[in-house]
Amino acid sequence: MTVDEVILKLSRAFNRVFPDFQGIYLFGACVDGKLHEDEDIELAAIFDTEDKSKRELIWPVVGKIETEMDVCIDLYPYTPESFKKDEEIYQTVMDEGIFYNKKGEKNG
């Protein structure tokens, strides 16, 4: 199993539940596409809107995929605006991250 497979499954699930899902950025230790023991898959998911009710729906989706695929996902849900305001993560993602569109396909 690869990080790409995890992101594809997560993207498909988000598309079913959230019509405003835009895509996911992968960053951190797994940016090389490999799963690393004792490292979470770090993701920033982008939605048109993001609030408490959406987070309550996101976590069961993430938890189900973590269980099914035996991985740990560290997911940060954002709107495009809130993503840019989180300067530390935004800069890390812009420096090293990989964007996957809403279909779970790598861009670039």
Biopython code that builds the backbone (N, CA, C, O; Angstrom):
import numpy as np
from Bio.PDB.StructureBuilder import StructureBuilder

atoms = [
    (1, "MET", "N", (0.835, -1.180, 0.000)),
    (1, "MET", "CA", (0.000, 0.000, 0.000)),
    (1, "MET", "C", (0.883, 1.247, 0.000)),
    (1, "MET", "O", (1.946, 1.280, 0.619)),
    (2, "THR", "N", (0.408, 2.279, -0.717)),
    (2, "THR", "CA", (1.173, 3.514, -0.817)),
    (2, "THR", "C", (0.368, 4.694, -0.264)),
    (2, "THR", "O", (-0.837, 4.590, -0.031)),
    (3, "VAL", "N", (1.052, 5.797, -0.064)),
    (3, "VAL", "CA", (0.399, 7.033, 0.363)),
    (3, "VAL", "C", (-0.620, 7.458, -0.691)),
    (3, "VAL", "O", (-1.701, 7.936, -0.347)),
    (4, "ASP", "N", (-0.287, 7.288, -1.970)),
    (4, "ASP", "CA", (-1.218, 7.644, -3.048)),
    (4, "ASP", "C", (-2.544, 6.886, -2.907)),
    (4, "ASP", "O", (-3.610, 7.456, -3.141)),
    (5, "GLU", "N", (-2.484, 5.630, -2.532)),
    (5, "GLU", "CA", (-3.705, 4.832, -2.367)),
    (5, "GLU", "C", (-4.551, 5.358, -1.205)),
    (5, "GLU", "O", (-5.778, 5.401, -1.294)),
    (6, "VAL", "N", (-3.898, 5.751, -0.132)),
    (6, "VAL", "CA", (-4.605, 6.310, 1.022)),
    (6, "VAL", "C", (-5.296, 7.613, 0.613)),
    (6, "VAL", "O", (-6.463, 7.831, 0.938)),
    (7, "ILE", "N", (-4.575, 8.469, -0.094)),
    (7, "ILE", "CA", (-5.134, 9.761, -0.513)),
    (7, "ILE", "C", (-6.282, 9.554, -1.507)),
    (7, "ILE", "O", (-7.284, 10.267, -1.450)),
    (8, "LEU", "N", (-6.143, 8.595, -2.406)),
    (8, "LEU", "CA", (-7.216, 8.308, -3.365)),
    (8, "LEU", "C", (-8.486, 7.883, -2.629)),
    (8, "LEU", "O", (-9.575, 8.369, -2.932)),
    (9, "LYS", "N", (-8.345, 6.986, -1.674)),
    (9, "LYS", "CA", (-9.507, 6.513, -0.914)),
    (9, "LYS", "C", (-10.130, 7.654, -0.102)),
    (9, "LYS", "O", (-11.353, 7.784, -0.049)),
    (10, "LEU", "N", (-9.302, 8.466, 0.518)),
    (10, "LEU", "CA", (-9.791, 9.600, 1.295)),
    (10, "LEU", "C", (-10.492, 10.612, 0.386)),
    (10, "LEU", "O", (-11.555, 11.128, 0.735)),
    (11, "SER", "N", (-9.908, 10.894, -0.762)),
    (11, "SER", "CA", (-10.511, 11.841, -1.708)),
    (11, "SER", "C", (-11.872, 11.351, -2.183)),
    (11, "SER", "O", (-12.822, 12.131, -2.258)),
    (12, "ARG", "N", (-11.972, 10.083, -2.499)),
    (12, "ARG", "CA", (-13.259, 9.529, -2.939)),
    (12, "ARG", "C", (-14.312, 9.656, -1.838)),
    (12, "ARG", "O", (-15.458, 10.013, -2.108)),
    (13, "ALA", "N", (-13.921, 9.363, -0.603)),
    (13, "ALA", "CA", (-14.854, 9.470, 0.523)),
    (13, "ALA", "C", (-15.274, 10.924, 0.734)),
    (13, "ALA", "O", (-16.457, 11.202, 0.931)),
    (14, "PHE", "N", (-14.320, 11.849, 0.695)),
    (14, "PHE", "CA", (-14.653, 13.262, 0.875)),
    (14, "PHE", "C", (-15.578, 13.756, -0.238)),
    (14, "PHE", "O", (-16.490, 14.542, 0.020)),
    (15, "ASN", "N", (-15.349, 13.302, -1.473)),
    (15, "ASN", "CA", (-16.213, 13.705, -2.584)),
    (15, "ASN", "C", (-17.651, 13.242, -2.387)),
    (15, "ASN", "O", (-18.588, 13.945, -2.764)),
    (16, "ARG", "N", (-17.829, 12.059, -1.797)),
    (16, "ARG", "CA", (-19.178, 11.552, -1.548)),
    (16, "ARG", "C", (-19.898, 12.367, -0.479)),
    (16, "ARG", "O", (-21.105, 12.592, -0.571)),
    (17, "VAL", "N", (-19.153, 12.808, 0.537)),
    (17, "VAL", "CA", (-19.756, 13.468, 1.692)),
    (17, "VAL", "C", (-19.788, 14.993, 1.553)),
    (17, "VAL", "O", (-20.720, 15.638, 2.032)),
    (18, "PHE", "N", (-18.783, 15.563, 0.906)),
    (18, "PHE", "CA", (-18.625, 17.018, 0.867)),
    (18, "PHE", "C", (-18.552, 17.532, -0.579)),
    (18, "PHE", "O", (-17.518, 17.374, -1.228)),
    (19, "PRO", "N", (-19.622, 18.140, -1.090)),
    (19, "PRO", "CA", (-19.587, 18.657, -2.459)),
    (19, "PRO", "C", (-18.581, 19.792, -2.650)),
    (19, "PRO", "O", (-18.201, 20.100, -3.780)),
    (20, "ASP", "N", (-18.149, 20.417, -1.548)),
    (20, "ASP", "CA", (-17.217, 21.542, -1.656)),
    (20, "ASP", "C", (-15.754, 21.138, -1.462)),
    (20, "ASP", "O", (-14.894, 22.007, -1.316)),
    (21, "PHE", "N", (-15.460, 19.849, -1.456)),
    (21, "PHE", "CA", (-14.077, 19.377, -1.310)),
    (21, "PHE", "C", (-13.283, 19.758, -2.559)),
    (21, "PHE", "O", (-13.724, 19.507, -3.681)),
    (22, "GLN", "N", (-12.098, 20.372, -2.357)),
    (22, "GLN", "CA", (-11.277, 20.845, -3.483)),
    (22, "GLN", "C", (-10.039, 19.995, -3.749)),
    (22, "GLN", "O", (-9.588, 19.895, -4.890)),
    (23, "GLY", "N", (-9.496, 19.391, -2.715)),
    (23, "GLY", "CA", (-8.282, 18.605, -2.899)),
    (23, "GLY", "C", (-7.493, 18.514, -1.605)),
    (23, "GLY", "O", (-7.894, 19.038, -0.566)),
    (24, "ILE", "N", (-6.348, 17.826, -1.700)),
    (24, "ILE", "CA", (-5.524, 17.546, -0.521)),
    (24, "ILE", "C", (-4.059, 17.826, -0.840)),
    (24, "ILE", "O", (-3.566, 17.499, -1.919)),
    (25, "TYR", "N", (-3.384, 18.433, 0.116)),
    (25, "TYR", "CA", (-1.928, 18.574, 0.051)),
    (25, "TYR", "C", (-1.304, 17.536, 0.970)),
    (25, "TYR", "O", (-1.716, 17.383, 2.120)),
    (26, "LEU", "N", (-0.313, 16.830, 0.458)),
    (26, "LEU", "CA", (0.503, 15.911, 1.258)),
    (26, "LEU", "C", (1.788, 16.642, 1.615)),
    (26, "LEU", "O", (2.409, 17.275, 0.760)),
    (27, "PHE", "N", (2.184, 16.554, 2.876)),
    (27, "PHE", "CA", (3.460, 17.143, 3.297)),
    (27, "PHE", "C", (4.036, 16.297, 4.424)),
    (27, "PHE", "O", (3.397, 15.352, 4.887)),
    (28, "GLY", "N", (5.229, 16.633, 4.860)),
    (28, "GLY", "CA", (5.855, 15.907, 5.961)),
    (28, "GLY", "C", (6.658, 14.709, 5.488)),
    (28, "GLY", "O", (7.069, 14.641, 4.329)),
    (29, "ALA", "N", (6.878, 13.766, 6.393)),
    (29, "ALA", "CA", (7.781, 12.636, 6.151)),
    (29, "ALA", "C", (7.337, 11.746, 4.993)),
    (29, "ALA", "O", (8.175, 11.129, 4.335)),
    (30, "CYS", "N", (6.034, 11.670, 4.736)),
    (30, "CYS", "CA", (5.525, 10.757, 3.701)),
    (30, "CYS", "C", (5.451, 11.392, 2.318)),
    (30, "CYS", "O", (4.892, 10.799, 1.395)),
    (31, "VAL", "N", (6.011, 12.598, 2.165)),
    (31, "VAL", "CA", (5.968, 13.287, 0.875)),
    (31, "VAL", "C", (6.723, 12.501, -0.204)),
    (31, "VAL", "O", (6.541, 12.746, -1.397)),
    (32, "ASP", "N", (7.563, 11.565, 0.219)),
    (32, "ASP", "CA", (8.267, 10.706, -0.747)),
    (32, "ASP", "C", (7.364, 9.597, -1.283)),
    (32, "ASP", "O", (7.795, 8.785, -2.102)),
    (33, "GLY", "N", (6.108, 9.563, -0.823)),
    (33, "GLY", "CA", (5.151, 8.579, -1.324)),
    (33, "GLY", "C", (5.155, 7.261, -0.589)),
    (33, "GLY", "O", (4.367, 6.368, -0.898)),
    (34, "LYS", "N", (6.042, 7.135, 0.385)),
    (34, "LYS", "CA", (6.150, 5.881, 1.131)),
    (34, "LYS", "C", (5.583, 6.053, 2.536)),
    (34, "LYS", "O", (5.621, 7.136, 3.119)),
    (35, "LEU", "N", (5.062, 4.956, 3.053)),
    (35, "LEU", "CA", (4.608, 4.946, 4.445)),
    (35, "LEU", "C", (5.817, 4.696, 5.333)),
    (35, "LEU", "O", (6.617, 3.802, 5.060)),
    (36, "HIS", "N", (5.949, 5.470, 6.376)),
    (36, "HIS", "CA", (7.080, 5.342, 7.293)),
    (36, "HIS", "C", (6.555, 4.917, 8.659)),
    (36, "HIS", "O", (5.608, 5.503, 9.184)),
    (37, "GLU", "N", (7.180, 3.896, 9.223)),
    (37, "GLU", "CA", (6.787, 3.443, 10.547)),
    (37, "GLU", "C", (6.926, 4.597, 11.538)),
    (37, "GLU", "O", (7.900, 5.348, 11.498)),
    (38, "ASP", "N", (5.958, 4.726, 12.412)),
    (38, "ASP", "CA", (5.939, 5.767, 13.445)),
    (38, "ASP", "C", (5.799, 7.185, 12.884)),
    (38, "ASP", "O", (6.095, 8.149, 13.590)),
    (39, "GLU", "N", (5.357, 7.334, 11.641)),
    (39, "GLU", "CA", (5.104, 8.656, 11.067)),
    (39, "GLU", "C", (3.670, 8.707, 10.554)),
    (39, "GLU", "O", (3.221, 7.792, 9.864)),
    (40, "ASP", "N", (2.957, 9.770, 10.891)),
    (40, "ASP", "CA", (1.612, 9.974, 10.363)),
    (40, "ASP", "C", (1.693, 10.476, 8.928)),
    (40, "ASP", "O", (2.694, 11.063, 8.515)),
    (41, "ILE", "N", (0.632, 10.237, 8.180)),
    (41, "ILE", "CA", (0.486, 10.843, 6.859)),
    (41, "ILE", "C", (-0.101, 12.232, 7.103)),
    (41, "ILE", "O", (-1.247, 12.359, 7.534)),
    (42, "GLU", "N", (0.678, 13.260, 6.828)),
    (42, "GLU", "CA", (0.246, 14.634, 7.107)),
    (42, "GLU", "C", (-0.417, 15.222, 5.873)),
    (42, "GLU", "O", (0.170, 15.277, 4.793)),
    (43, "LEU", "N", (-1.678, 15.667, 6.065)),
    (43, "LEU", "CA", (-2.486, 16.163, 4.959)),
    (43, "LEU", "C", (-3.184, 17.458, 5.335)),
    (43, "LEU", "O", (-3.609, 17.642, 6.475)),
    (44, "ALA", "N", (-3.294, 18.343, 4.370)),
    (44, "ALA", "CA", (-4.126, 19.538, 4.488)),
    (44, "ALA", "C", (-5.231, 19.403, 3.449)),
    (44, "ALA", "O", (-4.968, 19.428, 2.247)),
    (45, "ALA", "N", (-6.465, 19.260, 3.917)),
    (45, "ALA", "CA", (-7.612, 19.117, 3.019)),
    (45, "ALA", "C", (-8.276, 20.479, 2.849)),
    (45, "ALA", "O", (-8.477, 21.208, 3.821)),
    (46, "ILE", "N", (-8.615, 20.815, 1.601)),
    (46, "ILE", "CA", (-9.176, 22.129, 1.301)),
    (46, "ILE", "C", (-10.655, 21.986, 0.918)),
    (46, "ILE", "O", (-11.023, 21.188, 0.056)),
    (47, "PHE", "N", (-11.480, 22.784, 1.589)),
    (47, "PHE", "CA", (-12.922, 22.814, 1.370)),
    (47, "PHE", "C", (-13.346, 24.269, 1.153)),
    (47, "PHE", "O", (-12.662, 25.184, 1.611)),
    (48, "ASP", "N", (-14.455, 24.488, 0.469)),
    (48, "ASP", "CA", (-14.968, 25.849, 0.303)),
    (48, "ASP", "C", (-15.365, 26.443, 1.648)),
    (48, "ASP", "O", (-15.145, 27.628, 1.900)),
    (49, "THR", "N", (-15.953, 25.614, 2.514)),
    (49, "THR", "CA", (-16.318, 26.058, 3.857)),
    (49, "THR", "C", (-15.759, 25.059, 4.863)),
    (49, "THR", "O", (-15.594, 23.878, 4.557)),
    (50, "GLU", "N", (-15.473, 25.545, 6.059)),
    (50, "GLU", "CA", (-14.936, 24.665, 7.100)),
    (50, "GLU", "C", (-15.424, 25.203, 8.433)),
    (50, "GLU", "O", (-15.180, 26.361, 8.773)),
    (51, "ASP", "N", (-16.117, 24.353, 9.190)),
    (51, "ASP", "CA", (-16.635, 24.762, 10.487)),
    (51, "ASP", "C", (-16.776, 23.535, 11.383)),
    (51, "ASP", "O", (-16.412, 22.422, 11.001)),
    (52, "LYS", "N", (-17.307, 23.760, 12.572)),
    (52, "LYS", "CA", (-17.415, 22.678, 13.553)),
    (52, "LYS", "C", (-18.255, 21.522, 13.031)),
    (52, "LYS", "O", (-17.893, 20.363, 13.234)),
    (53, "SER", "N", (-19.351, 21.805, 12.372)),
    (53, "SER", "CA", (-20.211, 20.724, 11.875)),
    (53, "SER", "C", (-19.495, 19.890, 10.812)),
    (53, "SER", "O", (-19.674, 18.673, 10.748)),
    (54, "LYS", "N", (-18.696, 20.536, 9.992)),
    (54, "LYS", "CA", (-17.944, 19.788, 8.975)),
    (54, "LYS", "C", (-16.881, 18.913, 9.642)),
    (54, "LYS", "O", (-16.695, 17.759, 9.256)),
    (55, "ARG", "N", (-16.188, 19.458, 10.639)),
    (55, "ARG", "CA", (-15.167, 18.668, 11.339)),
    (55, "ARG", "C", (-15.787, 17.436, 11.984)),
    (55, "ARG", "O", (-15.171, 16.371, 12.013)),
    (56, "GLU", "N", (-17.007, 17.579, 12.502)),
    (56, "GLU", "CA", (-17.684, 16.425, 13.109)),
    (56, "GLU", "C", (-17.977, 15.334, 12.084)),
    (56, "GLU", "O", (-18.077, 14.161, 12.444)),
    (57, "LEU", "N", (-18.115, 15.703, 10.820)),
    (57, "LEU", "CA", (-18.324, 14.726, 9.750)),
    (57, "LEU", "C", (-17.007, 14.188, 9.183)),
    (57, "LEU", "O", (-16.942, 13.051, 8.716)),
    (58, "ILE", "N", (-15.967, 15.012, 9.229)),
    (58, "ILE", "CA", (-14.664, 14.616, 8.664)),
    (58, "ILE", "C", (-14.029, 13.486, 9.470)),
    (58, "ILE", "O", (-13.550, 12.507, 8.897)),
    (59, "TRP", "N", (-14.024, 13.616, 10.796)),
    (59, "TRP", "CA", (-13.246, 12.675, 11.612)),
    (59, "TRP", "C", (-13.720, 11.228, 11.508)),
    (59, "TRP", "O", (-12.874, 10.334, 11.500)),
    (60, "PRO", "N", (-15.021, 10.941, 11.428)),
    (60, "PRO", "CA", (-15.411, 9.538, 11.220)),
    (60, "PRO", "C", (-14.927, 8.975, 9.876)),
    (60, "PRO", "O", (-14.573, 7.800, 9.781)),
    (61, "VAL", "N", (-14.914, 9.821, 8.847)),
    (61, "VAL", "CA", (-14.413, 9.387, 7.533)),
    (61, "VAL", "C", (-12.928, 9.043, 7.639)),
    (61, "VAL", "O", (-12.489, 7.992, 7.173)),
    (62, "VAL", "N", (-12.166, 9.938, 8.255)),
    (62, "VAL", "CA", (-10.722, 9.709, 8.426)),
    (62, "VAL", "C", (-10.478, 8.460, 9.271)),
    (62, "VAL", "O", (-9.643, 7.627, 8.920)),
    (63, "GLY", "N", (-11.203, 8.328, 10.379)),
    (63, "GLY", "CA", (-11.024, 7.175, 11.270)),
    (63, "GLY", "C", (-11.314, 5.852, 10.584)),
    (63, "GLY", "O", (-10.616, 4.864, 10.811)),
    (64, "LYS", "N", (-12.339, 5.829, 9.748)),
    (64, "LYS", "CA", (-12.683, 4.599, 9.024)),
    (64, "LYS", "C", (-11.550, 4.192, 8.079)),
    (64, "LYS", "O", (-11.193, 3.016, 8.000)),
    (65, "ILE", "N", (-10.992, 5.163, 7.368)),
    (65, "ILE", "CA", (-9.900, 4.860, 6.435)),
    (65, "ILE", "C", (-8.639, 4.466, 7.190)),
    (65, "ILE", "O", (-7.916, 3.569, 6.756)),
    (66, "GLU", "N", (-8.366, 5.122, 8.314)),
    (66, "GLU", "CA", (-7.208, 4.732, 9.136)),
    (66, "GLU", "C", (-7.333, 3.276, 9.556)),
    (66, "GLU", "O", (-6.363, 2.520, 9.493)),
    (67, "THR", "N", (-8.522, 2.885, 9.982)),
    (67, "THR", "CA", (-8.748, 1.502, 10.436)),
    (67, "THR", "C", (-8.642, 0.514, 9.273)),
    (67, "THR", "O", (-7.971, -0.513, 9.381)),
    (68, "GLU", "N", (-9.304, 0.831, 8.169)),
    (68, "GLU", "CA", (-9.300, -0.069, 7.005)),
    (68, "GLU", "C", (-7.906, -0.261, 6.430)),
    (68, "GLU", "O", (-7.547, -1.363, 6.016)),
    (69, "MET", "N", (-7.118, 0.815, 6.403)),
    (69, "MET", "CA", (-5.820, 0.768, 5.735)),
    (69, "MET", "C", (-4.654, 0.652, 6.717)),
    (69, "MET", "O", (-3.496, 0.592, 6.301)),
    (70, "ASP", "N", (-4.954, 0.620, 8.019)),
    (70, "ASP", "CA", (-3.941, 0.492, 9.064)),
    (70, "ASP", "C", (-2.859, 1.567, 8.930)),
    (70, "ASP", "O", (-1.667, 1.271, 8.855)),
    (71, "VAL", "N", (-3.316, 2.832, 8.904)),
    (71, "VAL", "CA", (-2.413, 3.981, 8.824)),
    (71, "VAL", "C", (-2.869, 5.017, 9.846)),
    (71, "VAL", "O", (-3.974, 4.938, 10.381)),
    (72, "CYS", "N", (-2.002, 5.986, 10.105)),
    (72, "CYS", "CA", (-2.361, 7.126, 10.948)),
    (72, "CYS", "C", (-2.332, 8.368, 10.072)),
    (72, "CYS", "O", (-1.325, 8.665, 9.429)),
    (73, "ILE", "N", (-3.452, 9.093, 10.053)),
    (73, "ILE", "CA", (-3.578, 10.294, 9.236)),
    (73, "ILE", "C", (-3.685, 11.499, 10.152)),
    (73, "ILE", "O", (-4.508, 11.533, 11.066)),
    (74, "ASP", "N", (-2.845, 12.481, 9.895)),
    (74, "ASP", "CA", (-2.888, 13.754, 10.604)),
    (74, "ASP", "C", (-3.445, 14.762, 9.609)),
    (74, "ASP", "O", (-2.713, 15.286, 8.770)),
    (75, "LEU", "N", (-4.759, 15.033, 9.707)),
    (75, "LEU", "CA", (-5.437, 15.846, 8.705)),
    (75, "LEU", "C", (-5.800, 17.213, 9.262)),
    (75, "LEU", "O", (-6.333, 17.332, 10.365)),
    (76, "TYR", "N", (-5.503, 18.240, 8.478)),
    (76, "TYR", "CA", (-5.844, 19.620, 8.812)),
    (76, "TYR", "C", (-6.870, 20.104, 7.800)),
    (76, "TYR", "O", (-6.521, 20.299, 6.636)),
    (77, "PRO", "N", (-8.132, 20.308, 8.199)),
    (77, "PRO", "CA", (-9.123, 20.834, 7.260)),
    (77, "PRO", "C", (-9.057, 22.364, 7.196)),
    (77, "PRO", "O", (-8.974, 23.034, 8.225)),
    (78, "TYR", "N", (-9.096, 22.898, 5.987)),
    (78, "TYR", "CA", (-9.001, 24.346, 5.778)),
    (78, "TYR", "C", (-9.938, 24.798, 4.664)),
    (78, "TYR", "O", (-10.373, 24.007, 3.827)),
    (79, "THR", "N", (-10.235, 26.098, 4.681)),
    (79, "THR", "CA", (-10.697, 26.786, 3.482)),
    (79, "THR", "C", (-9.431, 27.352, 2.842)),
    (79, "THR", "O", (-8.392, 27.405, 3.501)),
    (80, "PRO", "N", (-9.486, 27.779, 1.576)),
    (80, "PRO", "CA", (-8.277, 28.392, 0.995)),
    (80, "PRO", "C", (-7.776, 29.580, 1.829)),
    (80, "PRO", "O", (-6.570, 29.782, 1.969)),
    (81, "GLU", "N", (-8.703, 30.355, 2.376)),
    (81, "GLU", "CA", (-8.321, 31.529, 3.161)),
    (81, "GLU", "C", (-7.674, 31.137, 4.492)),
    (81, "GLU", "O", (-6.631, 31.676, 4.861)),
    (82, "SER", "N", (-8.296, 30.198, 5.211)),
    (82, "SER", "CA", (-7.741, 29.808, 6.510)),
    (82, "SER", "C", (-6.407, 29.081, 6.347)),
    (82, "SER", "O", (-5.547, 29.154, 7.224)),
    (83, "PHE", "N", (-6.236, 28.380, 5.223)),
    (83, "PHE", "CA", (-4.982, 27.698, 4.940)),
    (83, "PHE", "C", (-3.850, 28.712, 4.838)),
    (83, "PHE", "O", (-2.793, 28.523, 5.441)),
    (84, "LYS", "N", (-4.058, 29.773, 4.092)),
    (84, "LYS", "CA", (-3.012, 30.795, 3.923)),
    (84, "LYS", "C", (-2.703, 31.518, 5.232)),
    (84, "LYS", "O", (-1.582, 31.981, 5.440)),
    (85, "LYS", "N", (-3.699, 31.613, 6.111)),
    (85, "LYS", "CA", (-3.495, 32.292, 7.392)),
    (85, "LYS", "C", (-2.676, 31.450, 8.372)),
    (85, "LYS", "O", (-2.054, 32.000, 9.282)),
    (86, "ASP", "N", (-2.667, 30.125, 8.200)),
    (86, "ASP", "CA", (-1.864, 29.252, 9.070)),
    (86, "ASP", "C", (-0.453, 29.222, 8.482)),
    (86, "ASP", "O", (-0.061, 28.273, 7.802)),
    (87, "GLU", "N", (0.286, 30.275, 8.760)),
    (87, "GLU", "CA", (1.538, 30.535, 8.054)),
    (87, "GLU", "C", (2.551, 29.401, 8.127)),
    (87, "GLU", "O", (3.208, 29.094, 7.133)),
    (88, "GLU", "N", (2.682, 28.779, 9.288)),
    (88, "GLU", "CA", (3.699, 27.724, 9.442)),
    (88, "GLU", "C", (3.395, 26.528, 8.537)),
    (88, "GLU", "O", (4.260, 26.080, 7.784)),
    (89, "ILE", "N", (2.181, 26.021, 8.611)),
    (89, "ILE", "CA", (1.823, 24.863, 7.779)),
    (89, "ILE", "C", (1.774, 25.265, 6.313)),
    (89, "ILE", "O", (2.260, 24.527, 5.455)),
    (90, "TYR", "N", (1.197, 26.419, 6.012)),
    (90, "TYR", "CA", (1.110, 26.872, 4.629)),
    (90, "TYR", "C", (2.494, 26.935, 3.990)),
    (90, "TYR", "O", (2.682, 26.451, 2.874)),
    (91, "GLN", "N", (3.462, 27.523, 4.684)),
    (91, "GLN", "CA", (4.806, 27.649, 4.114)),
    (91, "GLN", "C", (5.460, 26.279, 3.928)),
    (91, "GLN", "O", (6.109, 26.032, 2.911)),
    (92, "THR", "N", (5.290, 25.389, 4.906)),
    (92, "THR", "CA", (5.828, 24.032, 4.788)),
    (92, "THR", "C", (5.235, 23.331, 3.573)),
    (92, "THR", "O", (5.956, 22.708, 2.793)),
    (93, "VAL", "N", (3.919, 23.434, 3.415)),
    (93, "VAL", "CA", (3.246, 22.778, 2.288)),
    (93, "VAL", "C", (3.703, 23.379, 0.964)),
    (93, "VAL", "O", (3.948, 22.645, 0.007)),
    (94, "MET", "N", (3.820, 24.697, 0.895)),
    (94, "MET", "CA", (4.256, 25.334, -0.350)),
    (94, "MET", "C", (5.699, 24.968, -0.692)),
    (94, "MET", "O", (6.055, 24.870, -1.866)),
    (95, "ASP", "N", (6.524, 24.766, 0.329)),
    (95, "ASP", "CA", (7.922, 24.416, 0.099)),
    (95, "ASP", "C", (8.094, 22.965, -0.338)),
    (95, "ASP", "O", (8.900, 22.677, -1.222)),
    (96, "GLU", "N", (7.340, 22.045, 0.277)),
    (96, "GLU", "CA", (7.629, 20.626, 0.059)),
    (96, "GLU", "C", (6.420, 19.787, -0.331)),
    (96, "GLU", "O", (6.564, 18.616, -0.684)),
    (97, "GLY", "N", (5.237, 20.374, -0.269)),
    (97, "GLY", "CA", (4.016, 19.584, -0.430)),
    (97, "GLY", "C", (3.693, 19.197, -1.862)),
    (97, "GLY", "O", (4.229, 19.751, -2.822)),
    (98, "ILE", "N", (2.802, 18.234, -1.968)),
    (98, "ILE", "CA", (2.296, 17.748, -3.257)),
    (98, "ILE", "C", (0.778, 17.885, -3.215)),
    (98, "ILE", "O", (0.135, 17.469, -2.252)),
    (99, "PHE", "N", (0.207, 18.476, -4.274)),
    (99, "PHE", "CA", (-1.243, 18.654, -4.328)),
    (99, "PHE", "C", (-1.891, 17.506, -5.094)),
    (99, "PHE", "O", (-1.422, 17.100, -6.158)),
    (100, "TYR", "N", (-2.990, 16.990, -4.521)),
    (100, "TYR", "CA", (-3.832, 15.980, -5.160)),
    (100, "TYR", "C", (-5.195, 16.629, -5.386)),
    (100, "TYR", "O", (-5.787, 17.170, -4.453)),
    (101, "ASN", "N", (-5.692, 16.576, -6.617)),
    (101, "ASN", "CA", (-6.982, 17.209, -6.886)),
    (101, "ASN", "C", (-8.121, 16.448, -6.219)),
    (101, "ASN", "O", (-7.891, 15.443, -5.545)),
    (102, "LYS", "N", (-9.338, 16.921, -6.404)),
    (102, "LYS", "CA", (-10.483, 16.318, -5.707)),
    (102, "LYS", "C", (-10.722, 14.861, -6.098)),
    (102, "LYS", "O", (-11.416, 14.137, -5.384)),
    (103, "LYS", "N", (-10.156, 14.427, -7.221)),
    (103, "LYS", "CA", (-10.273, 13.024, -7.629)),
    (103, "LYS", "C", (-9.164, 12.172, -7.027)),
    (103, "LYS", "O", (-9.148, 10.955, -7.209)),
    (104, "GLY", "N", (-8.235, 12.802, -6.309)),
    (104, "GLY", "CA", (-7.129, 12.071, -5.705)),
    (104, "GLY", "C", (-5.941, 11.886, -6.631)),
    (104, "GLY", "O", (-5.069, 11.053, -6.383)),
    (105, "GLU", "N", (-5.913, 12.677, -7.710)),
    (105, "GLU", "CA", (-4.815, 12.579, -8.676)),
    (105, "GLU", "C", (-3.770, 13.638, -8.375)),
    (105, "GLU", "O", (-4.100, 14.778, -8.049)),
    (106, "LYS", "N", (-2.506, 13.248, -8.489)),
    (106, "LYS", "CA", (-1.404, 14.193, -8.274)),
    (106, "LYS", "C", (-1.396, 15.236, -9.364)),
    (106, "LYS", "O", (-1.574, 14.925, -10.542)),
    (107, "ASN", "N", (-1.185, 16.487, -8.963)),
    (107, "ASN", "CA", (-1.017, 17.554, -9.938)),
    (107, "ASN", "C", (0.466, 17.868, -10.053)),
    (107, "ASN", "O", (1.179, 17.997, -9.057)),
    (108, "GLY", "N", (0.901, 17.984, -11.283)),
    (108, "GLY", "CA", (2.293, 18.364, -11.479)),
    (108, "GLY", "C", (3.204, 17.223, -11.717)),
    (108, "GLY", "O", (4.406, 17.420, -11.897)),
]
sb = StructureBuilder()
sb.init_structure("model")
sb.init_model(0)
sb.init_chain("A")
sb.init_seg("    ")
for serial, (resi, resn, name, xyz) in enumerate(atoms, 1):
    if name == "N":
        sb.init_residue(resn, " ", resi, " ")
    sb.init_atom(name, np.array(xyz, "f"), 0.0, 1.0, " ", f" {name:<3s}", serial, name[0])
structure = sb.get_structure()
